[in-house]
Amino acid sequence: MQKTLIVLGLIILIAGLFWPVLIKFPFGKLPGDIIIEKPNFKIYIPVSTMLLFSAVISLLLWLIRKF
């Protein structure tokens, strides 16, 4: 558990340091993300973005467990 928390903390730290670069990527605007806009109403369902994040996180966790 300690190793997992340390790795998670490092991932969050790295994401924070690279945040200015990361916000330039089109995450949240991928094909497959559902955006419904009407007057006085907006709903956003990031289906593709969450699938991509899930795949990346799964890969990272697999690599951490492998080594």
C-alpha positions in Angstrom: 0.0 0.0 0.0 2.9 2.4 0.8 4.5 1.8 -2.6 1.2 2.4 -4.4 0.6 5.7 -2.5 4.1 6.9 -3.3 3.7 6.1 -7.0 0.3 7.7 -7.1 1.7 10.8 -5.4 4.6 11.0 -7.9 2.1 10.6 -10.8 0.0 13.5 -9.4 3.2 15.6 -8.9 4.4 15.0 -12.5 1.0 15.8 -13.9 1.0 19.0 -11.8 4.4 20.0 -13.1 3.4 19.3 -16.7 -0.1 20.9 -16.4 0.7 23.8 -18.7 1.7 21.4 -21.5 -1.1 18.9 -20.7 -3.9 21.4 -21.1 -2.9 22.0 -24.7 -3.8 18.4 -25.6 -7.4 17.9 -26.9 -8.5 15.8 -23.9 -12.2 16.4 -23.3 -12.8 17.2 -27.0 -12.2 13.8 -28.5 -14.6 12.2 -30.9 -17.0 10.1 -28.9 -17.3 12.6 -26.1 -21.0 13.6 -25.7 -21.8 17.3 -25.4 -25.4 18.5 -25.2 -25.9 22.3 -25.3 -29.2 24.0 -25.0 -30.2 27.4 -23.7 -29.4 27.6 -20.0 -28.3 23.9 -20.0 -25.1 22.1 -20.8 -24.2 18.5 -20.2 -20.8 16.9 -20.9 -20.2 13.1 -20.9 -16.5 12.4 -21.7 -16.8 8.8 -22.9 -13.7 8.6 -25.1 -11.6 10.7 -22.8 -12.4 8.4 -19.8 -11.7 5.2 -21.9 -8.3 6.7 -22.9 -7.4 7.6 -19.3 -8.5 4.2 -18.1 -6.2 2.5 -20.6 -3.3 4.7 -19.7 -3.8 4.2 -16.0 -4.2 0.4 -16.5 -1.0 0.3 -18.5 0.9 2.3 -15.9 -0.3 0.1 -13.0 0.6 -3.1 -15.0 4.1 -1.7 -15.6 4.5 -0.9 -11.9 3.4 -4.4 -10.9 5.6 -6.0 -13.5 8.8 -4.3 -12.1 
